[in-house]
Amino acid sequence: MAISQDLLDILACPKCKGDLRLTDGKDGLICDACRLLYPIKDNIPVMLVDEAIHLNKDLETDTLQDG
């Protein structure tokens, strides 16, 4: 089950309070302002800054990959 649009509309980046967008793979939420990716585990977004993945400015990723 994917995250509903209603939930996506109210979620905000916990660091900057900015907008989030769903990855193409629907396995994470990206804050473009902070360059952070918040993973979705068991259909629950992990909205902890310490658990977020820092995105490289030169590398655009739209899916999480193990390993």
Long-range contacts (C-beta under 8 A, 24 or more apart in sequence): 1-43, 2-26, 2-43, 3-29, 3-40, 3-43, 3-45, 11-45, 11-47, 13-38, 14-47, 14-48, 14-49, 15-49, 15-52, 23-61, 23-62, 23-63, 23-64, 24-62, 24-63, 25-62, 25-63, 25-64, 27-63, 27-64, 28-53, 28-63, 28-64, 30-55, 30-62, 37-61, 37-64, 39-64
